Structures are given as C-alpha cells and as structure tokens.
Amino acid sequence: MAPGKFQRAISDEQERQAAIAGTAALAVSGTQASEKPAPGAAKPRSRAARVRDKLKAKAKPPEIRGPSPNSATNLIIADVALRGGAAIARRAMEQAVLGKAYTPRKAKAILDGRSFGESIAHGLLARVALNSVPGAIAVVGGLAIKTLYDRSRARKARASGERQLAEMAEDGTES
C-alpha cells in the first residue's frame, strides 16, 4: 500500500471512529435515539487498523537479545556455553559417583584412563536415548538389566567371600 493511500486510510478510519463515538454519545444522551450506528460499528477493528498494525510491526526491528547484534553469533555463543556447562556438570557428577568408593585422586585417574572407544560408546548411547522414546526405552532397559546382572554377581561374590572367611576361621580354630 502506498504511503498516500495509507495516510488516507488512517484518516478515513479516524473520521469513521469519531462518527461512531458521536452517534453512540447522542444515543446514550437520548437526543437522537432514532439514529442507528454506522454500518460496521460492531466490528472491533477495521481493515485499515489491521494494515496499520502490520506496517508498524514490520517497520520496527526486533529487539536484539544477546551480546552480539548478529543472531548467528549469539547462537554459537549459546551452543558453546551449553556444551561447556554440560561437560563440566558431567565431570562433576562422574567424580561424585566415583568419589563414594574411591579417593578423589583415584577417581580422577579412572576418569582419565577411559579409552576413546568407551567415550564414543557412552556418547552414542546418550544420543540414542535423547533422540527417540523407543531409543530411551532400549537404553534405560539395557542399563537396568546390566545393573541387575551386576548386583546378582555381587551377591554371589559376597557369599563366596563369606564362605571362604568361614572356612579360614574354622581352619584357624582347628590348629
């Protein structure tokens, strides 16, 4: 829409709104109750008002959020910050889990001693679990089965160790 047409549409709309407001005021006061409001008065917004709002929205640049005026740069900064934060949180969590069973020095050595293949496998499992619900079910199910297997083996090892200690205790009392 050309600027001249836009200005005319705005002034026509303002005149129409003024006429409607005047008619409504007269109807309320009762002086000319027989006059009906102008056609289209029931519509809350006219076409000119919608066009005006669209042009105002287009003319105003969006507010830039982030340290850079370039959106692509802001996206890169956010990506690096999120990945760095996730890596720091992951290392802290791994050290906390290992810290319960090992000294902090030993836990750090264990984490540093992981192979490249183990790191890739863990990353792939995490990606499969995050990308789909069936993948998450498969990964969580596999980890649950592995945990149960490890626990069942631990009970057997503990029972075997207790038996050996009991035998050693018996042998020690016989001699």
C-alpha positions in Angstrom: 0.0 0.0 0.0 1.4 3.4 -1.0 2.1 5.9 1.8 -0.6 8.3 0.5 -3.2 5.6 0.5 -2.1 4.5 3.9 -2.5 8.0 5.3 -5.9 8.4 3.7 -7.0 5.0 5.1 -5.9 6.1 8.6 -7.7 9.5 8.4 -10.9 7.8 7.0 -10.8 5.3 9.8 -10.3 8.1 12.4 -13.3 10.0 11.0 -15.4 6.9 11.0 -14.4 6.1 14.6 -15.2 9.7 15.6 -18.6 9.5 13.9 -19.4 6.2 15.7 -18.3 7.7 19.0 -20.5 10.8 18.4 -23.5 8.6 17.4 -23.1 6.5 20.5 -22.8 9.5 22.7 -26.0 11.0 21.2 -27.8 7.7 21.6 -26.8 7.5 25.2 -27.9 11.1 25.9 -31.3 10.4 24.2 -31.3 13.4 21.9 -31.3 11.4 18.7 -32.3 7.9 19.7 -33.7 7.2 16.2 -30.2 7.3 14.6 -28.6 4.0 14.1 -24.8 3.5 14.4 -22.8 3.5 11.2 -22.6 0.2 9.4 -19.7 -2.0 10.6 -19.6 -0.3 14.0 -19.9 -3.7 15.7 -16.6 -4.7 14.3 -13.9 -4.1 16.8 -11.1 -3.5 14.3 -11.3 -2.3 10.7 -9.1 -3.4 7.8 -7.2 -0.1 7.9 -6.4 -0.6 11.6 -5.1 -4.1 10.9 -3.0 -2.9 7.9 -1.6 -0.1 10.1 -0.6 -2.5 12.8 1.1 -4.8 10.3 3.1 -2.0 8.9 4.1 -0.8 12.3 5.2 -4.3 13.2 7.2 -4.6 10.1 8.8 -1.2 10.4 10.1 -1.8 13.9 13.2 -4.0 14.1 13.0 -6.7 16.7 14.9 -6.2 19.9 18.2 -8.0 19.8 18.9 -10.3 22.7 22.4 -11.4 23.4 25.9 -10.0 23.4 26.2 -9.6 19.7 23.9 -7.9 17.2 24.4 -10.9 14.9 21.9 -13.6 15.7 24.2 -16.4 14.3 27.0 -15.3 16.6 24.6 -15.3 19.6 23.5 -18.9 18.6 27.2 -20.0 18.5 27.8 -18.4 21.9 24.8 -20.1 23.4 25.8 -23.5 21.9 29.3 -23.3 23.3 28.1 -22.2 26.7 25.6 -25.1 26.9 28.0 -27.7 25.8 30.7 -26.4 28.1 28.3 -26.3 31.0 27.1 -29.9 30.3 30.7 -31.2 30.1 31.5 -29.5 33.5 28.4 -30.9 35.1 29.0 -34.4 33.6 32.6 -34.5 35.0 31.4 -33.3 38.4 28.7 -36.0 38.5 31.2 -38.7 37.4 33.7 -37.7 40.1 30.9 -37.6 42.7 29.7 -41.1 41.8 33.3 -42.5 41.9 34.2 -40.4 45.0 31.9 -42.5 47.2 34.0 -45.6 46.5 37.5 -44.2 45.7 39.7 -41.3 46.8 39.4 -38.2 44.6 42.8 -38.8 43.2 41.9 -42.4 42.2 38.5 -41.3 40.8 40.3 -38.7 38.6 42.7 -41.4 37.4 39.8 -43.7 36.5 38.1 -41.0 34.5 41.3 -40.0 32.7 42.0 -43.7 31.9 38.9 -44.2 29.8 39.5 -45.2 26.3 38.4 -43.3 23.2 36.1 -46.2 22.3 34.4 -46.1 25.7 33.8 -42.3 25.4 32.3 -42.7 21.9 30.1 -45.6 23.1 28.8 -43.6 26.0 28.1 -40.6 23.8 26.2 -42.8 21.2 24.1 -44.3 24.0 23.2 -40.9 25.3 22.3 -39.7 21.8 20.1 -42.7 21.1 18.4 -42.2 24.4 17.8 -38.5 23.8 16.6 -38.7 20.1 13.6 -41.0 20.5 11.3 -42.6 23.0 12.0 -46.2 21.8 15.7 -45.4 22.0 15.3 -44.1 25.5 13.4 -47.3 26.5 16.0 -49.5 25.0 19.0 -47.7 26.6 17.3 -47.5 30.0 16.2 -51.1 29.8 19.7 -52.2 28.9 21.2 -50.3 31.8 18.6 -51.7 34.2 19.4 -55.3 33.0 23.2 -54.6 33.4 22.6 -53.2 36.9 20.6 -56.2 37.9 23.2 -58.6 36.5 26.0 -56.8 38.3 24.1 -56.9 41.6 23.3 -60.6 41.2 27.0 -61.3 40.7 27.9 -59.1 43.7 25.7 -61.2 45.9 27.4 -64.4 44.7 30.8 -62.9 45.2 29.9 -61.7 48.7 28.5 -65.1 49.6 31.6 -66.9 48.2 33.9 -64.5 50.2 31.9 -65.1 53.4 32.2 -68.9 52.9 36.0 -68.6 52.4 36.3 -66.5 55.5 34.2 -69.0 57.5 36.4 -71.9 56.2 39.5 -69.9 57.2 38.0 -69.2 60.6 37.3 -73.0 61.0 40.8 -73.9 59.9 42.3 -71.4 62.3 40.4 -72.8 65.3 41.3 -76.4 64.5 45.0 -75.8 64.5 
